[in-house]
């Protein structure tokens, strides 16, 4: 039977039908994305958001200070990546170190 939602009528509502799909519904099944596609999707999302925010950052910060900040972040990112790669090349191949946290734990122990 129809009932009132706000100032509108909701007609033909089947109250026995669930609002959310069931767990085994094939249309909403997940977990089929490959790792490379997931990484690509993450990188394009982050780069897209960064590129869209650059004009606003430059308009607020000014051309010269924003350019200096951008170049400084670029240099620090390159240094950080090179440091990680160089340090990983010195470790034994049997270790599974994928990020700075694992490297820190291996280098200084769990206390660090």
Backbone bond lengths (Angstrom), bond angles and torsions (degrees), N, CA, C in turn:
res aa  C-N    CA-C-N  psi(-1)  N-CA   C-N-CA  omega(-1)  CA-C   N-CA-C  phi
1 X - - - 1.456 - - 1.525 109.18 -
2 X 1.341 118.07 147.73 1.470 120.05 -179.46 1.520 111.80 -71.76
3 X 1.308 116.07 147.28 1.459 122.04 176.13 1.517 108.85 -139.35
4 X 1.318 116.45 168.37 1.461 121.38 -173.06 1.525 110.19 -96.02
5 X 1.344 116.80 129.49 1.464 123.62 171.88 1.519 105.73 -117.37
6 X 1.316 117.22 110.54 1.468 119.80 -175.59 1.515 108.74 64.20
7 X 1.320 116.84 -118.79 1.456 120.27 176.70 1.531 111.23 -115.42
8 X 1.359 117.50 23.23 1.459 122.39 178.39 1.517 109.98 -123.68
9 X 1.311 115.83 155.49 1.455 121.36 175.44 1.518 110.15 -93.72
10 X 1.316 116.91 138.16 1.457 122.38 171.27 1.518 107.08 -107.01
11 X 1.306 116.31 108.96 1.456 120.63 -175.97 1.520 110.13 -104.03
12 X 1.296 115.69 157.63 1.468 123.83 176.61 1.522 112.26 55.86
13 X 1.287 117.64 48.20 1.462 122.65 177.75 1.512 108.14 -92.61
14 X 1.315 116.08 125.67 1.454 121.31 178.09 1.520 107.26 -96.90
15 X 1.308 117.21 103.84 1.456 121.03 -175.37 1.520 113.02 -74.05
16 X 1.299 118.19 -13.98 1.463 119.93 178.55 1.524 112.03 -85.13
17 X 1.336 117.65 -13.92 1.464 121.28 179.51 1.528 109.36 -84.72
18 X 1.343 118.64 130.79 1.470 119.98 -179.54 1.532 111.18 -68.36
19 X 1.341 115.00 148.79 1.457 119.99 178.56 1.525 112.11 -74.18
20 X 1.320 116.72 -36.75 1.457 122.04 -179.54 1.521 109.93 -100.67
21 X 1.340 117.44 150.59 1.462 119.26 178.25 1.520 110.83 -67.57
22 X 1.330 114.55 154.99 1.458 119.31 177.77 1.520 109.67 -71.41
23 X 1.337 115.85 160.97 1.468 121.63 -175.33 1.520 112.76 -61.93
24 X 1.317 118.14 -35.31 1.466 120.52 -174.48 1.523 112.26 -93.99
25 X 1.307 118.74 18.53 1.453 122.19 178.90 1.524 109.24 -69.94
26 X 1.335 117.56 126.22 1.460 121.44 -175.74 1.521 112.24 -69.40
27 X 1.334 116.81 -26.72 1.449 120.27 -178.05 1.528 111.81 -65.58
28 X 1.322 117.87 -32.47 1.454 122.06 -175.98 1.517 112.53 -109.21
29 X 1.319 118.74 20.04 1.457 119.62 179.66 1.522 109.30 -73.02
30 X 1.323 116.76 139.15 1.457 120.95 -176.90 1.509 111.77 -117.35
31 X 1.321 116.20 -171.39 1.449 121.58 176.15 1.505 114.31 81.75
32 X 1.317 119.43 23.19 1.453 120.86 -178.06 1.534 112.35 -110.87
33 X 1.326 117.69 13.61 1.458 121.10 -179.80 1.527 109.04 -90.89
34 X 1.323 115.84 135.37 1.458 119.48 178.10 1.529 109.57 -79.98
35 X 1.322 115.66 160.46 1.460 120.91 -179.85 1.526 112.38 -62.14
36 X 1.341 119.67 -46.79 1.475 117.94 178.91 1.530 112.63 -60.55
37 X 1.330 117.05 -39.27 1.460 119.03 178.78 1.525 110.78 -66.80
38 X 1.318 117.58 -37.28 1.459 121.17 177.27 1.517 112.12 -64.01
39 X 1.331 116.56 -42.68 1.467 121.01 178.24 1.526 109.98 -65.76
40 X 1.328 116.69 -42.99 1.460 120.47 177.81 1.526 110.82 -60.80
41 X 1.317 116.77 -43.49 1.455 121.67 179.40 1.532 110.99 -62.67
42 X 1.321 117.62 -43.15 1.459 121.58 178.49 1.530 111.57 -63.56
43 X 1.321 116.83 -44.87 1.467 120.95 -178.39 1.528 110.62 -64.88
44 X 1.327 117.42 -44.06 1.466 119.21 -179.80 1.524 111.22 -66.64
45 X 1.327 117.88 -34.00 1.461 120.22 177.53 1.521 111.04 -66.62
46 X 1.323 117.12 -46.87 1.464 120.83 -179.18 1.526 110.60 -66.12
47 X 1.328 117.06 -43.49 1.462 119.63 179.99 1.529 110.69 -66.36
48 X 1.322 117.13 -38.11 1.457 120.13 178.93 1.510 111.86 -63.53
49 X 1.324 116.44 -44.58 1.464 119.78 178.73 1.524 110.43 -65.73
50 X 1.315 117.42 -38.48 1.463 120.41 178.80 1.518 112.20 -66.55
51 X 1.328 116.40 -42.85 1.465 119.43 179.97 1.520 111.95 -67.78
52 X 1.331 116.62 -34.06 1.459 118.75 178.98 1.527 112.27 -72.26
53 X 1.332 116.60 -25.98 1.465 118.99 -178.35 1.529 112.80 -90.11
54 X 1.316 118.92 -12.49 1.465 121.08 -178.57 1.527 113.95 -61.51
55 X 1.323 120.50 -44.67 1.473 118.09 179.09 1.527 113.10 -60.05
56 X 1.328 116.48 -39.30 1.464 119.14 178.32 1.527 110.68 -65.93
57 X 1.334 117.21 -42.45 1.462 120.78 179.78 1.529 110.80 -62.86
58 X 1.324 116.87 -40.30 1.458 120.00 178.81 1.526 111.03 -69.07
59 X 1.333 117.63 -34.31 1.473 118.73 179.82 1.522 111.45 -71.13
60 X 1.317 117.56 -31.80 1.461 121.07 178.76 1.530 110.65 -79.71
61 X 1.326 117.04 -43.93 1.456 120.53 -173.74 1.512 114.97 -85.82
62 X 1.300 117.29 -22.49 1.465 119.74 -175.40 1.516 109.68 95.84
63 X 1.315 116.03 156.72 1.459 121.01 -174.13 1.527 112.64 -65.08
64 X 1.315 117.85 -50.00 1.470 121.14 -175.72 1.542 111.49 -70.11
65 X 1.349 120.00 -52.82 1.471 118.66 -179.53 1.529 113.33 -62.85
66 X 1.332 117.28 -38.45 1.463 119.40 179.84 1.529 110.98 -68.33
67 X 1.322 117.07 -36.93 1.472 120.24 176.96 1.523 110.85 -65.39
68 X 1.320 116.87 -41.79 1.472 120.54 177.82 1.529 110.21 -63.80
69 X 1.326 116.87 -42.79 1.469 120.23 178.86 1.524 110.59 -63.99
70 X 1.325 117.69 -42.21 1.461 121.50 179.73 1.528 111.25 -63.23
71 X 1.313 116.87 -44.64 1.469 120.44 178.17 1.526 111.54 -66.28
72 X 1.337 117.49 -36.69 1.461 120.93 178.20 1.526 110.54 -64.27
73 X 1.324 116.51 -43.44 1.468 119.89 178.73 1.522 110.40 -65.80
74 X 1.331 117.33 -38.26 1.458 120.94 176.80 1.528 110.98 -60.74
75 X 1.324 117.07 -46.75 1.470 121.28 -179.55 1.521 110.96 -63.67
76 X 1.335 117.52 -43.82 1.468 120.51 178.45 1.528 111.93 -64.84
77 X 1.323 117.75 -37.21 1.464 120.77 177.99 1.522 110.94 -66.66
78 X 1.321 117.02 -44.04 1.471 120.16 177.44 1.525 111.40 -62.68
79 X 1.336 116.45 -43.10 1.461 120.36 178.58 1.531 110.66 -62.04
80 X 1.315 116.64 -43.76 1.459 121.43 -179.45 1.527 110.95 -63.42
81 X 1.335 116.98 -45.03 1.462 120.32 178.57 1.516 112.28 -64.02
82 X 1.344 117.09 -43.13 1.470 120.42 178.27 1.524 111.63 -65.06
83 X 1.329 116.84 -38.72 1.459 120.64 177.65 1.527 111.08 -62.21
84 X 1.314 116.15 -42.55 1.464 120.11 178.78 1.524 111.20 -64.80
85 X 1.321 117.60 -45.17 1.468 120.93 -179.65 1.532 110.96 -65.79
86 X 1.328 117.44 -43.53 1.468 120.39 179.28 1.525 111.50 -63.43
87 X 1.321 116.87 -41.90 1.468 120.31 179.80 1.513 110.89 -67.99
88 X 1.320 117.56 -40.01 1.462 120.24 178.78 1.526 111.65 -65.19
89 X 1.328 117.39 -31.28 1.466 119.70 179.00 1.530 111.61 -69.85
90 X 1.340 118.10 -20.47 1.463 121.48 179.06 1.524 112.62 -86.21
91 X 1.324 117.80 -16.18 1.461 121.28 -177.40 1.522 110.74 -81.40
92 X 1.337 116.40 156.39 1.465 118.62 174.55 1.526 111.16 -62.90
93 X 1.328 116.15 148.11 1.461 120.92 -176.80 1.531 112.45 -67.95
94 X 1.328 117.77 -19.68 1.465 120.45 -177.30 1.524 112.69 -74.41
95 X 1.334 118.04 -17.01 1.462 120.53 -179.60 1.521 111.14 -78.18
96 X 1.310 115.25 142.90 1.463 121.23 176.51 1.529 108.42 -103.04
97 X 1.315 117.49 86.78 1.460 123.13 -179.65 1.520 107.35 -115.49
98 X 1.340 116.58 118.19 1.457 120.63 -176.42 1.525 113.83 -118.71
99 X 1.344 118.51 -11.19 1.462 119.70 -176.50 1.526 109.46 -151.54
100 X 1.327 115.98 178.41 1.462 120.68 -177.89 1.526 111.92 -66.07
101 X 1.317 117.81 -33.06 1.464 120.30 -179.94 1.531 111.02 -63.70
102 X 1.338 116.52 -46.59 1.466 120.00 177.61 1.526 111.15 -62.77
103 X 1.321 116.15 -39.63 1.465 120.36 179.52 1.515 111.14 -65.28
104 X 1.321 116.94 -40.12 1.458 121.95 178.41 1.525 111.04 -65.19
105 X 1.335 116.73 -42.95 1.456 120.48 179.12 1.522 110.43 -64.60
106 X 1.349 117.13 -40.68 1.468 119.37 178.61 1.526 110.15 -66.83
107 X 1.316 118.46 -41.10 1.452 121.66 -174.12 1.517 112.96 -74.08
108 X 1.343 117.38 -43.72 1.461 121.02 -171.80 1.526 114.29 -116.36
109 X 1.311 117.86 -2.26 1.453 120.27 -179.56 1.520 110.99 88.81
110 X 1.312 115.02 176.99 1.460 121.31 -176.24 1.527 111.98 -69.58
111 X 1.334 118.98 -21.06 1.469 123.23 -178.65 1.519 110.62 -65.45
112 X 1.328 117.51 -35.69 1.466 121.29 -178.50 1.506 109.48 -66.50
